[in-house]
């Protein structure tokens, strides 16, 4: 299956997981289309000053791969700056959040994989 960017479903979410501002999701493929234990596979764009609030992952894990921008991740209580080429893995009941601390968009690919 090939999908052009124009065909991808776009979604705006405000105050995601208690975070600040509005975050854009561009769903590359839906859970139903993938036929695997994947709940989410999307490009996420977080504008300057916006964030995804702290949340835990039980029975699943989430991967962020940073494409562009500068972020601050709360990695289960430890704050870490991230940028292009960095990856974050959270699962097994651990939690995380991510905030855009740069001047431009923070763009990443995110996947939520079910156990």
Secondary structure as GFF3:
##gff-version 3
##sequence-region A 1 115
A	DSSP	three_ten_helix	5	7	.	.	.	ID=ss1
A	DSSP	beta_strand	9	14	.	.	.	ID=ss2
A	DSSP	three_ten_helix	16	18	.	.	.	ID=ss3
A	DSSP	beta_strand	22	27	.	.	.	ID=ss4
A	DSSP	alpha_helix	31	34	.	.	.	ID=ss5
A	DSSP	beta_strand	38	46	.	.	.	ID=ss6
A	DSSP	beta_strand	51	56	.	.	.	ID=ss7
A	DSSP	beta_strand	60	68	.	.	.	ID=ss8
A	DSSP	beta_strand	70	75	.	.	.	ID=ss9
A	DSSP	beta_strand	78	83	.	.	.	ID=ss10
A	DSSP	beta_strand	87	91	.	.	.	ID=ss11
A	DSSP	beta_strand	95	100	.	.	.	ID=ss12
A	DSSP	beta_strand	106	114	.	.	.	ID=ss13
###
